[in-house]
Amino acid sequence: MKIHFLGADHEVTGSCHYVEVGKKRFLVDCGMEQGADTYENQDIPVNASDIDYVFVTHAHIDHSGLLPLLYAKGFRGTIYSTEATMELCQIMLKDSANIQEFEAEWRNRKAKRAGLEEVVPLYSLEDAQNVLPLFSPCDYEERYPICDEISVRFVDAGHLLGSSSVELWLTETDESGNKETRCVVFSGDIGNPGRPLIKNPSYLTEADYVIMESTYGDKEHGYMPDFAVGLAKVLQETLDRGGNLVIPAFSVGRTQEMLYYLRRIKEEHLIEGHDSFPVYMDSPLAVEATHVFNENVKECFSDEARKMVEAGQNPIGFPGLRVAVTPEESKHINVDKSPKVIISASGMCEAGRIRHHLKHNLWRAECTILFVGFQVPGTLGHHLLNGGKEARLFGETVSVHARIENLPGVSGHADQKELLNWIGHFKGGDMEPKKVYVVHGDDTIVDGFAKLVTDTIGFEAYAPYSGDSFDLITGQQLTIGSRVAMERKPKTFGKASSNVFARLVAAGQRLLSVINRCEGMANKDLAKFADQINSLSDKWER
């Protein structure tokens, strides 16, 4: 019984954990890195076709974004998540593929003129569409027996619609028939209590091992202000100047929260002189995600939001809300010179329509760019929020004259106090953790938070690196990952020739995996399979 730490170790994004129990192999999350890479992530130590299951904590791309690539490399197992996570992944993974294909096409137009080699995206829309039928939805709080070795339970993590902490019971049988069971909890991203729309995090109390996030492990959000009032203040100042308020926001989660606050601003008349100000939601993904929110009221909404729905009110709808789905509708937003609110993705300004809105508004002193979420170092959002005077957008350098603001305290992640509260619920139970592994935090934060857990809660805690692995029976460390920091951007694109060849190699590895599983079948069937493989080989050898 082993766990390998692969992603979001001593860095914030790219969550991925590989586990072996008996003959079963599975992942918890399969996320894409965003922003600069601090440590090079180690590869999954087996072929994708040898992985039986993936358990997904939530739909954010840094936890789910490489599932289509896993499929392209041969994975055909089952993906378990909550219903809402499955529905959000159905739109987010396709959106991710569309963005990559669009950017690859744009880069190739430039490459062709420069005589450079063609590039291809990490995965295609077809890969994203093909991985979706592998999802199997689970209800919150119900324990599911997956196989003889694995049972799972999803509990609400309060971070995003459908987000979960994942509780796994792993059972291994030795050669003498003796069984060893370990309970392993993966926190996922732990939510910040008291947010609109979704419920507060649920707490678990027993585990042999806990793998927990530490995004805000060194910070406290402090007093939680009325965010509608704070947003209204920035909006009033911007509209009075005759400018646009541009809000880079994740299409799923943060956009819906901003709509909730803007509805309040209009209903409570918190803006003077601009009662009919328009709000544009410029993201096809956000429009689809908002529908998913409306379809998961019963299981996922907070009591307050659910009561509003039951009373016939839409918590995230109001007069003056306009949606832009087509490219033409998006372009029209910047043709119209009247002051407005523009909410667009991505939240870190790395891709999507927000980059067009920044190009049209960053240079205007009357406008405001308002950040409402965590900005990973190395992203354009982080650059702007930390005083960047220029931005490179679509081959042009744009001077920054707009006001750059941050709405403090609006976070989907628990702060240090709440993280300690979450892990503290394991104290004093019948089964306290043998060790806590601290992941999903900045390089400078994870070690400090691990020490804090040990000093304040009393649990042995450690912040692993990518490539570290441990025996979950004995607790012993098996391998040591690289401790050498690096500075590079994630490799999103590669040469077409090498990527296509890699796809061929993955297909061959999948074939070998299938062959290994055929042992014990009837000789007649094995011979037929062998003849088919040889016939195919003869064709390509010619």
Secondary structure, 3 states (H helix, E strand, C coil): CEEEEEECCCCCCCCEEEEEECCEEEEEEECCCCCCECCCCCCCCCCHHHCCEEECCCCCHHHHCCHHHHHHCCCCCEEEEEHHHHHHHHHHHHHHHHHHHHHHHHHHHHHHHHCCCCEECCCCHHHHHHHHHHEEEECECCEEECCCCEEEEEEECCCCCCCEEEEEEEEEECCCCCEEEEEEEECCCCCCCCCCCECCCCCCCCCCEEEEECCECCCCCCCCCCHHHHHHHHHHHHHHHCCCEEEECCCCCHHHHHHHHHHHHHHCCCCCCCCCCCEEEECHHHHHHHHHHHHCHHHHECHHHHHHHHCCCCCCCCCCEEEECCHHHHHHHHHCCCCCEEEECCCCCCCCCHHHHHHHHCCCCCCEEEECCCCCCCCHHHHHHCCCCEEEECCEEEECCCEEEECCCCCCCCEHHHHHHHHHCCCCCCCCCCEEEEECCCCCCHHHHHHHHHHHCCCCEECCCCCCEEECCCCCEEECCCCCCCCECCCCCEEHHHHHHHHHHHHHHHHHHHHHCCCCCCHHHHHHHHHHHHHHHHHHHC
